[in-house]
Amino acid sequence: MTQDITDSLSQFLVSDYALPVNKYGVATLPADYMHKSAVRFAYYKNTGCDDPTDKKLVPQLVNVQVLRDNEVANRLTGGIAKPTLRYPVCSFRDETIQFYPTNLGTALLSYLRFPRTPVWGYTMVSGRPVYDPATSVNIEFNPQELPAIAMKMLSLLGINLREQELQGYAQLQSTQGV
């Protein structure tokens, strides 16, 4: 089931979205953001280990540690594990992410986006609606997933209408992994 879920959601994964971080360490989440997959930062490491004047900087992606709200103060005031450019941290807010240290500039966010809302576009011909592909937005899930989505929708409809047989059928299908 876990691999099926991963496969089903993979089409909604946005990888390494460049997230501008302002001078206060705040970045605004993308409008279509649903769930975090990874937060990274390109830390530039000096490769000139033999010659201290060699300033060859090579980007090295480092993971940004995501903290819960109650952990932020301890990390900022703690003497041992304060956030640095090499070991940055962040905390998710309502529609933003707060980064420490605040001078990251840009972070890389991999996230799951919301699916686009399906729309059945149509034009009226002789008083009847006729499908219009130019104004329609198809459901984004893979075709093999559509029966499971339909079963879930029927289950919700059954709950709304209080149709016990429909609820039971949808529950049976869900239990069987459909």
N, C-alpha and C positions, 0 to 999 in steps of 0.2 A: 504494500500500500504506500509506503514512504517513497519508493522510487517512482511509482505511478503519479503521486502528487508532484514530485519534483519535475517529472517529464511534462506533466500537464501545465505547470506554471512557468516552465522555462521560456515559453514564447513571450512572457510578460517581463522577463529580466532585462533591465537596462544596465549595461556594464560600464563601469568607470566613467560615469557622468561627471564632468568637470564642475565642481561646486565652488563658486566664488565665496571666499571667506572675508568679511570686512575687517577693518582695523580693530574692531572690538571682539573679534573671534566668532562672529555670528554668521551663519549661512542659512539662507531660506531654502526650504525643501521644494523640490519640483512640484508643480501643480498636480501631476498625475501620480505622485508618490503614494504607495500603499504600505510597503514593508521593507525594512533594511535587510540587505544581504551582506554587504561588507562596506567598511569605510577605510580608505587608505590615504596615504600622503606620500608624495615624492620627496624623500629626504635626499639632499645632495651630499654625497660623501666624497672626500678628497682621496684620490688614488695615489698621490705622490708620497709614498711611504718612505722612500730612500732620500729624496730631495725635498726639504721643507719648503722650497720656493716653487715647487711644481704644483700648480693650482688646477689640475685636471679634476673637474667635478663630474661625477657620474651619478645619475639619479638611481636611487634605490627605493623601491616601494616598501613602506612599512605600514603595518596595520595600526589603525587608530583604535585604542581601547575605548569601548563604549561603557560609560559609567551610569549607574542609577543616580537619581537626584541626591540620595542620602550619602553617596560616596564622594561627591565632588569636593566638598569642603575638606575632607580628610586628605585627599590627594593634593589639593592646592596648598595646604598648610603643613603637610608632612615633610620632614627633612630628607627622607631617604628617596622617595619615589615621586618627586615633583615632575610634572609634565615638561618635556623638552621637545625640540623638533625631531629628535631621534625616537622619542617615545611619547607621542601626543595622545591626548584623551579627548573625549567629547561626551556631551550629554544631550539627548533629544528633548526638545521642548514641544510646544503645541505645533507650530508650523516651521520651526527653526531647529538648528543644531548649534550648540555652544561649544566651541573648540578651545582647548588650552594646550600649548600657549596660544595666544591670540593672533600671532603674526604668521600664520600658515600661508595666507594668500589664496591657495586653491587646494581643495581636498578632492578625492575621487570617491564617489558614492555609487555603489552597485545596489540596485533596489528593484523590487517588484512594483510595476505600475498597475494602476487600475485598468481593466479592459475598457475599450471604448463602448459606449452605450449603443446597442443595436437599434437600428431605425428601419422600419419598412416604409421606404419612400414610394409614393405613388402619384399618378396624375389621374384626373377624372376624364373618362372617355364615355360619352353617352350616359352620363350619370352613374357610371360604375368606376370604382378604383382599379387602376391597372399598375402593376409593379413597375417602378422606375429605378433601374440600377444606378443611375447617376446621382440620385438623392438618397440612396439606401446605404446603410452601414451594416454589414453582416456581423454575426456573432463571431468572436475571434477564437473560440476554442476549436481544437481539432475535431474533425467529423466523428471519430470513434468515441469521443467524450460526450457527444450530444445526447445519446440515450440516457446517460447518468444525469445529465443536467435536466432533461425532460422528466425523469423520475423524481428528482428533487422538487421540481416545479409542481408536479402533480401532487406530491406529498404536501407541499405548502398549500396548494389549492384545496386538498382534502381536509386539511386542518381548518382552513377558513370556512369551508362548507360543512364541516363536521361529518364527512362521509367516511365512516369507519372502514369500509371495504377498500376504498382508494388509499387510505392511510396504511392499512395492513399490507397491501400490494407493494406500495412504495417502500415500506420498511423491509419487506422480504427481499426486494431487489437490492436495496442498500446493504443488507446483511450479506448477500451473496456476492458483493463487490461490483455490482453493476452501476 
